[in-house]
């Protein structure tokens, strides 16, 4: 199992996964927001900042990252493929692509949010520390920071 750079040839499979898990991502509630997200993913793909794990010709895990902002932007794994290490594979590859001499950030759910249990554990496993409380798309979140 390996993380590879996604390109436009996998966008339909990528978006099927996004639709499957969109209930878990504030800001992806409408068809319009999903269409906007598709365009965003294509931009990340063009910059080689979109990673995916493909299993049986289907995108099973995705991660967007920003080199300029030195951050993990979005991470999702198909519920059918969770607890198989896909998120860790994606994180390792993304961290290899980012500048480890600068702070790396990721926004995730707050501690008492059930949606945050798995992602917070993953980020801690990779050495991220809890940072400031914030909000995204009107939803309470928290920044996690991986220090140099």
C-alpha beads as a LAMMPS data file, in Angstrom:
LAMMPS data file: protein, C-alpha beads

148 atoms
147 bonds

1 atom types
1 bond types

-500.0 500.0 xlo xhi
-500.0 500.0 ylo yhi
-500.0 500.0 zlo zhi

Masses

1 110.0

Atoms # bond

1 1 1 0.000 0.000 0.000
2 1 1 1.433 3.357 -0.994
3 1 1 0.390 6.976 -1.251
4 1 1 0.682 8.396 -4.745
5 1 1 0.045 11.809 -6.245
6 1 1 -3.482 11.980 -7.557
7 1 1 -4.245 13.461 -10.961
8 1 1 -7.336 14.202 -12.999
9 1 1 -7.618 10.544 -14.045
10 1 1 -8.777 9.654 -10.501
11 1 1 -10.943 12.712 -9.778
12 1 1 -14.248 10.853 -10.166
13 1 1 -13.191 8.087 -7.783
14 1 1 -11.737 10.718 -5.410
15 1 1 -15.044 12.602 -5.351
16 1 1 -17.050 9.400 -4.762
17 1 1 -15.009 8.966 -1.578
18 1 1 -15.519 12.626 -0.624
19 1 1 -19.288 12.263 -1.102
20 1 1 -19.285 9.120 1.039
21 1 1 -17.662 10.943 3.978
22 1 1 -18.925 14.501 3.375
23 1 1 -21.260 14.291 6.396
24 1 1 -18.091 14.343 8.496
25 1 1 -16.653 17.507 6.930
26 1 1 -18.113 20.927 7.676
27 1 1 -18.345 22.951 4.487
28 1 1 -19.260 20.020 2.215
29 1 1 -22.995 19.948 2.880
30 1 1 -24.320 21.095 -0.495
31 1 1 -23.924 20.138 -4.158
32 1 1 -22.439 23.582 -4.772
33 1 1 -19.818 23.102 -2.059
34 1 1 -18.966 19.624 -3.407
35 1 1 -18.540 21.088 -6.914
36 1 1 -16.255 23.793 -5.486
37 1 1 -14.298 21.141 -3.603
38 1 1 -13.827 19.172 -6.839
39 1 1 -12.271 22.269 -8.455
40 1 1 -10.057 22.763 -5.398
41 1 1 -8.877 19.139 -5.553
42 1 1 -8.008 19.541 -9.240
43 1 1 -5.919 22.637 -8.396
44 1 1 -4.097 20.683 -5.669
45 1 1 -3.550 17.831 -8.134
46 1 1 -1.994 20.230 -10.645
47 1 1 0.447 21.402 -7.944
48 1 1 1.316 17.837 -6.861
49 1 1 -0.265 18.485 -3.458
50 1 1 -2.959 15.786 -3.601
51 1 1 -2.168 12.290 -2.350
52 1 1 -4.269 9.169 -2.513
53 1 1 -4.172 5.468 -1.786
54 1 1 -5.767 3.367 -4.488
55 1 1 -7.084 -0.118 -3.724
56 1 1 -8.590 -2.233 -6.494
57 1 1 -8.620 0.770 -8.843
58 1 1 -10.676 2.803 -6.343
59 1 1 -9.504 5.774 -4.294
60 1 1 -9.667 4.560 -0.689
61 1 1 -7.880 7.436 1.078
62 1 1 -7.090 11.053 0.251
63 1 1 -4.969 13.861 1.625
64 1 1 -4.531 17.443 0.439
65 1 1 -1.573 19.475 1.670
66 1 1 -0.165 22.921 1.021
67 1 1 3.569 23.450 0.625
68 1 1 3.225 27.248 0.766
69 1 1 1.217 27.146 4.011
70 1 1 3.085 24.051 5.270
71 1 1 -0.105 22.356 6.314
72 1 1 -2.269 19.273 6.004
73 1 1 -5.532 20.567 4.525
74 1 1 -7.802 17.542 4.315
75 1 1 -7.531 13.844 5.128
76 1 1 -10.206 11.186 4.596
77 1 1 -10.322 7.404 4.428
78 1 1 -13.189 5.323 3.080
79 1 1 -15.038 3.761 6.053
80 1 1 -14.586 0.324 4.433
81 1 1 -10.791 0.743 4.603
82 1 1 -10.320 2.312 8.020
83 1 1 -8.021 0.807 10.647
84 1 1 -5.756 -0.585 7.924
85 1 1 -3.036 2.087 8.128
86 1 1 -4.097 4.182 5.114
87 1 1 -4.151 7.437 7.081
88 1 1 -0.621 6.780 8.361
89 1 1 0.632 5.998 4.849
90 1 1 -0.861 9.290 3.618
91 1 1 0.567 11.253 6.571
92 1 1 4.097 9.867 6.126
93 1 1 4.130 10.832 2.446
94 1 1 2.691 14.304 3.137
95 1 1 5.218 14.973 5.904
96 1 1 8.006 13.953 3.511
97 1 1 6.717 16.614 1.087
98 1 1 6.438 19.409 3.672
99 1 1 9.192 21.514 5.257
100 1 1 10.099 19.815 8.557
101 1 1 12.220 22.851 9.509
102 1 1 9.022 24.913 9.896
103 1 1 5.856 24.350 11.885
104 1 1 3.365 22.076 10.112
105 1 1 -0.274 22.631 11.013
106 1 1 -3.568 20.834 10.596
107 1 1 -7.059 21.810 11.670
108 1 1 -9.176 19.109 13.269
109 1 1 -12.145 18.600 15.536
110 1 1 -12.058 19.630 19.175
111 1 1 -11.422 17.148 21.951
112 1 1 -15.016 16.539 23.031
113 1 1 -16.273 16.104 19.461
114 1 1 -16.795 12.417 18.596
115 1 1 -15.666 13.165 15.035
116 1 1 -12.252 14.089 16.442
117 1 1 -11.298 10.894 18.249
118 1 1 -9.525 9.123 15.365
119 1 1 -7.928 12.162 13.693
120 1 1 -6.624 13.578 16.971
121 1 1 -5.055 10.208 17.834
122 1 1 -3.444 10.061 14.375
123 1 1 -1.972 13.557 14.623
124 1 1 -0.652 12.870 18.127
125 1 1 0.956 9.650 16.856
126 1 1 2.929 11.785 14.388
127 1 1 4.025 14.243 17.093
128 1 1 1.491 17.039 16.600
129 1 1 0.588 19.077 19.680
130 1 1 -2.659 20.841 20.471
131 1 1 -2.749 24.476 19.462
132 1 1 -5.294 27.260 19.302
133 1 1 -9.047 26.834 19.176
134 1 1 -10.646 28.152 16.013
135 1 1 -13.666 27.799 13.742
136 1 1 -14.039 26.648 10.139
137 1 1 -17.257 26.889 8.160
138 1 1 -18.939 27.919 11.424
139 1 1 -17.801 24.696 13.126
140 1 1 -15.569 24.625 16.237
141 1 1 -12.125 23.216 15.455
142 1 1 -8.612 23.132 16.879
143 1 1 -5.238 23.604 15.259
144 1 1 -2.626 20.908 15.830
145 1 1 1.038 21.821 15.309
146 1 1 4.062 19.696 14.486
147 1 1 7.055 21.699 15.664
148 1 1 10.415 21.563 13.852

Bonds

1 1 1 2
2 1 2 3
3 1 3 4
4 1 4 5
5 1 5 6
6 1 6 7
7 1 7 8
8 1 8 9
9 1 9 10
10 1 10 11
11 1 11 12
12 1 12 13
13 1 13 14
14 1 14 15
15 1 15 16
16 1 16 17
17 1 17 18
18 1 18 19
19 1 19 20
20 1 20 21
21 1 21 22
22 1 22 23
23 1 23 24
24 1 24 25
25 1 25 26
26 1 26 27
27 1 27 28
28 1 28 29
29 1 29 30
30 1 30 31
31 1 31 32
32 1 32 33
33 1 33 34
34 1 34 35
35 1 35 36
36 1 36 37
37 1 37 38
38 1 38 39
39 1 39 40
40 1 40 41
41 1 41 42
42 1 42 43
43 1 43 44
44 1 44 45
45 1 45 46
46 1 46 47
47 1 47 48
48 1 48 49
49 1 49 50
50 1 50 51
51 1 51 52
52 1 52 53
53 1 53 54
54 1 54 55
55 1 55 56
56 1 56 57
57 1 57 58
58 1 58 59
59 1 59 60
60 1 60 61
61 1 61 62
62 1 62 63
63 1 63 64
64 1 64 65
65 1 65 66
66 1 66 67
67 1 67 68
68 1 68 69
69 1 69 70
70 1 70 71
71 1 71 72
72 1 72 73
73 1 73 74
74 1 74 75
75 1 75 76
76 1 76 77
77 1 77 78
78 1 78 79
79 1 79 80
80 1 80 81
81 1 81 82
82 1 82 83
83 1 83 84
84 1 84 85
85 1 85 86
86 1 86 87
87 1 87 88
88 1 88 89
89 1 89 90
90 1 90 91
91 1 91 92
92 1 92 93
93 1 93 94
94 1 94 95
95 1 95 96
96 1 96 97
97 1 97 98
98 1 98 99
99 1 99 100
100 1 100 101
101 1 101 102
102 1 102 103
103 1 103 104
104 1 104 105
105 1 105 106
106 1 106 107
107 1 107 108
108 1 108 109
109 1 109 110
110 1 110 111
111 1 111 112
112 1 112 113
113 1 113 114
114 1 114 115
115 1 115 116
116 1 116 117
117 1 117 118
118 1 118 119
119 1 119 120
120 1 120 121
121 1 121 122
122 1 122 123
123 1 123 124
124 1 124 125
125 1 125 126
126 1 126 127
127 1 127 128
128 1 128 129
129 1 129 130
130 1 130 131
131 1 131 132
132 1 132 133
133 1 133 134
134 1 134 135
135 1 135 136
136 1 136 137
137 1 137 138
138 1 138 139
139 1 139 140
140 1 140 141
141 1 141 142
142 1 142 143
143 1 143 144
144 1 144 145
145 1 145 146
146 1 146 147
147 1 147 148
